[in-house]
Amino acid sequence: MPGQSYLRKTLEGILSPTELQSISTGMDIVGDIAVIKIPKSAESKSKTIGEKVLQDIKNVNTVLDQKTPVSGEFRTRELQLLAGEDKTVTIHKEFGCLFKLDLATTYFSPRLSYERIRIASQVSEGEVVVNMFGGAAPFSIIIAKKQPHCQVFSIDINPNADRWAKENIKINKVGDQVRSILGNAKEVIETSLTGVADRVLMPLPETSLEYLDATLQTLKHKQGIFHFYINIHLDKDEDGIEKTMNLLKKRLNVDIKMISGRIVREVGPRWSQVVVDIKIS
């Protein structure tokens, strides 16, 4: 995935040194679409930037500027065409799986590719997995492909994400393993997925704390494994994994044990996205 330094190098000669320093993130390439965030100081050169990225990066046919952060219940963002084909729908390939989606209506991050294969590699034969925030089903489908003898329930409240998930399940031929369910994860679990899961995925770091009770509810006998993601503020010298574990111990009235933990990425000044894999027994 082209990072911040790659993008800055690509734009040398187009942006001033000050403008180059204002580029806070790298570039996401999803399928044949490149998404970048152009700082306000460089907006006057946005079209030139788009053309340069289109020219320099092989297999990219569209360059989009992300105008707003990902936000709202459906986790969407405003995208503006900079160069190339005027489209937001693409097909992204990852670990032999194909994911078709509309970047304007459905959240997808190629930066989570390592997390998807990491978790899929942990799933054992016969497991039932509940993915509480499934999106277009990348986690769910990669799990099913990696472990063909498991079942995955992939939940999302966004009807567009659910539509793409159902299409991707067909494209990847995992319809006998993966079921996409439209709805709020808490409500879906309460009505139809109570006590079914061996493993739970919680890849929505902004609001994951609000769903801990639902996680316990969907686990078989309130035992099993869950993967908890959170965006957490860290003061100087604070350990993100330790802080996350302390937070979970305060919130959960059960014994928990950390299997592993890692910093997924930096999401802002002194803000980190953390994942911990937890076992409840």
C-alpha positions in Angstrom: 0.0 0.0 0.0 1.6 3.3 -1.1 2.3 5.3 2.1 2.9 8.9 3.0 6.5 9.0 1.9 5.6 7.4 -1.5 2.9 10.0 -2.1 5.2 12.8 -1.2 7.9 11.6 -3.5 5.3 11.3 -6.3 4.3 14.9 -5.8 7.7 16.4 -5.6 8.0 19.3 -8.0 4.2 19.8 -8.0 3.9 20.9 -4.3 6.1 23.1 -2.3 8.0 21.6 0.7 5.5 23.1 3.1 2.6 21.6 1.1 4.3 18.2 0.9 4.6 18.2 4.7 0.9 19.0 5.1 0.0 15.6 3.5 -0.8 13.7 6.7 -1.7 10.3 5.2 -0.8 8.1 2.3 -3.0 6.8 -0.5 -5.4 4.0 -0.5 -5.7 1.9 -3.7 -8.9 -0.1 -3.9 -9.2 -2.1 -7.1 -8.3 0.4 -9.8 -9.2 3.5 -7.7 -6.7 5.6 -5.8 -8.1 7.7 -2.9 -6.0 10.5 -1.5 -6.6 13.4 1.0 -5.5 16.7 -0.4 -4.8 19.3 2.3 -6.6 22.7 1.9 -3.2 24.4 1.3 -2.9 22.3 -2.0 -6.5 22.4 -3.2 -5.6 24.7 -6.1 -3.3 22.0 -7.5 -5.7 19.1 -6.9 -6.3 18.4 -10.6 -2.6 18.4 -11.3 -2.0 16.0 -8.4 -4.7 13.7 -9.7 -3.2 13.6 -13.1 0.3 12.9 -11.7 -1.0 10.0 -9.6 -2.9 8.6 -12.5 0.2 8.8 -14.7 2.6 7.3 -12.2 0.7 4.4 -10.7 0.1 1.4 -12.8 -3.4 -0.1 -13.0 -5.1 3.0 -11.5 -7.9 4.3 -13.7 -9.5 6.7 -11.3 -8.1 9.2 -8.7 -10.5 10.5 -6.0 -10.0 13.1 -3.3 -11.5 12.2 0.1 -13.3 15.5 1.0 -14.7 14.4 4.4 -13.8 11.9 7.1 -15.6 8.6 7.3 -18.6 9.3 9.5 -22.3 8.6 10.3 -24.1 5.4 11.0 -23.3 4.0 7.6 -19.6 5.0 7.7 -19.5 6.9 4.4 -17.4 9.8 3.1 -17.6 12.4 0.3 -15.4 11.7 -2.7 -14.5 14.0 -5.5 -13.1 13.0 -8.9 -9.6 14.3 -9.6 -8.6 12.4 -12.7 -9.5 9.4 -14.9 -12.8 7.6 -15.1 -15.7 9.2 -13.2 -16.7 6.2 -11.0 -16.7 5.0 -7.4 -17.5 1.3 -8.0 -14.5 -1.1 -8.3 -13.5 -4.7 -7.8 -10.7 -5.2 -5.3 -8.6 -8.4 -5.1 -7.2 -9.6 -1.8 -5.8 -13.0 -0.9 -7.4 -14.6 -3.9 -10.9 -13.1 -3.1 -12.8 -10.5 -5.1 -14.7 -7.6 -3.5 -17.0 -5.5 -5.5 -18.2 -2.3 -3.9 -19.0 1.4 -4.2 -16.5 3.5 -2.2 -19.0 6.3 -1.9 -21.6 4.2 -0.1 -19.7 1.4 1.6 -16.7 1.5 3.9 -13.6 -0.5 2.9 -10.0 -0.1 4.0 -7.2 -1.9 2.2 -5.0 -1.1 5.2 -6.8 -3.8 7.1 -5.7 -6.6 4.7 -3.1 -7.9 7.2 -5.8 -8.0 10.0 -8.2 -9.9 7.7 -5.7 -12.7 7.0 -4.3 -12.7 10.5 -7.7 -13.4 12.0 -8.7 -15.8 9.3 -5.6 -17.9 10.1 -6.8 -18.3 13.6 -10.2 -19.8 12.8 -10.5 -23.5 13.4 -12.6 -26.2 11.7 -16.2 -26.2 12.8 -16.2 -22.7 14.3 -19.2 -20.4 14.1 -18.0 -16.8 13.7 -20.2 -13.6 14.2 -18.8 -10.5 12.5 -20.7 -7.7 14.1 -19.7 -5.0 11.5 -19.3 -6.9 8.3 -19.4 -4.2 5.6 -19.0 -5.7 2.1 -17.9 -8.9 3.9 -14.1 -8.9 3.3 -13.3 -10.3 6.8 -16.1 -12.8 6.5 -15.3 -14.1 3.0 -11.5 -14.4 3.6 -12.3 -16.4 6.8 -14.5 -18.7 4.8 -11.9 -19.2 2.1 -9.2 -19.8 4.6 -11.2 -22.2 6.7 -13.8 -23.9 4.5 -15.4 -25.8 7.4 -16.7 -22.9 9.4 -19.8 -20.7 9.3 -19.8 -16.9 9.4 -22.7 -14.5 10.1 -21.8 -11.1 8.7 -23.9 -8.2 10.1 -24.1 -4.6 8.9 -26.6 -1.8 9.3 -25.8 -0.2 6.0 -28.2 -1.5 3.3 -25.6 -0.7 0.6 -22.9 -2.7 2.4 -25.3 -5.6 2.8 -26.1 -5.5 -0.9 -22.4 -5.7 -1.9 -21.8 -8.3 0.8 -24.5 -10.6 -0.7 -23.0 -10.0 -4.2 -19.5 -10.7 -3.0 -20.6 -13.9 -1.3 -21.9 -15.1 -4.7 -18.8 -13.9 -6.6 -16.5 -15.8 -4.2 -18.8 -18.9 -4.0 -19.1 -19.1 -0.2 -22.9 -18.9 0.0 -22.9 -22.2 2.0 -20.7 -20.7 4.6 -21.3 -16.9 4.8 -24.6 -15.2 5.5 -25.0 -11.5 5.3 -27.6 -10.0 7.7 -28.9 -6.4 7.4 -29.5 -4.8 10.7 -28.1 -3.4 14.0 -25.7 -6.0 15.5 -27.3 -5.7 18.9 -30.8 -6.3 17.6 -29.8 -9.1 15.2 -27.9 -10.9 18.0 -30.8 -10.6 20.4 -33.4 -11.9 18.0 -31.5 -14.6 16.1 -27.8 -15.1 17.1 -27.8 -15.5 20.9 -25.4 -18.1 22.1 -24.2 -19.3 18.7 -20.7 -18.0 18.3 -17.3 -19.5 19.0 -15.6 -16.3 17.8 -16.7 -12.7 17.4 -15.2 -9.9 15.3 -15.7 -6.3 16.3 -13.9 -4.3 13.6 -15.6 -0.9 14.3 -13.1 0.9 16.5 -15.1 4.1 16.9 -18.0 2.4 18.8 -16.9 -1.1 19.8 -17.2 -0.4 23.5 -21.0 0.0 23.1 -21.3 -3.6 21.8 -19.5 -5.6 24.5 -22.7 -6.8 26.0 -23.8 -8.1 22.6 -20.5 -9.8 22.2 -21.1 -11.8 25.4 -24.7 -12.5 24.4 -23.7 -14.1 21.1 -20.9 -16.3 22.5 -21.8 -19.9 23.4 -22.2 -20.0 27.1 -20.5 -16.6 27.2 -17.2 -18.3 26.4 -15.0 -18.1 23.4 -12.8 -15.6 21.6 -13.4 -12.1 20.4 -11.3 -9.6 18.4 -11.8 -6.1 19.8 -10.7 -3.0 17.9 -10.6 0.5 19.4 -9.3 3.9 18.6 -7.6 5.1 21.8 -5.8 8.3 22.9 -2.4 7.7 24.3 -0.4 10.1 26.4 3.3 10.1 26.3 4.8 6.7 27.3 1.4 5.1 27.5 1.0 1.5 26.2 -2.0 1.2 23.9 -2.4 -2.5 24.4 -2.2 -2.3 28.2 -4.6 0.7 28.3 -7.1 -1.2 26.1 -6.9 -4.3 28.4 -7.5 -2.2 31.5 -10.5 -0.6 29.8 -12.0 -4.0 29.0 -11.4 -5.4 32.5 -13.3 -2.5 33.9 -16.2 -2.9 31.4 -16.6 -6.7 31.5 -17.8 -8.7 34.5 -16.0 -11.9 33.3 -12.5 -13.2 33.4 -10.6 -12.4 30.3 -7.2 -13.4 28.9 -5.4 -11.6 26.1 -4.2 -14.0 23.4 -2.4 -11.2 21.5 -2.5 -7.5 20.9 -1.0 -5.0 18.4 -1.2 -1.4 17.2 -2.9 -1.6 13.9 -2.1 1.9 12.8 -1.9 5.5 13.9 -5.2 7.4 13.3 -4.3 10.9 14.5 -1.9 12.8 16.8 -1.5 10.6 19.9 -4.4 8.4 18.7 -3.8 4.7 17.8 -6.0 1.9 16.5 -5.5 -1.1 18.7 -6.7 -4.7 18.4 -6.7 -7.2 21.2 -7.6 -10.9 20.8 -9.4 -12.0 23.9 -10.4 -15.4 25.3 -13.2 -15.8 27.8 -13.3 -19.1 29.6 
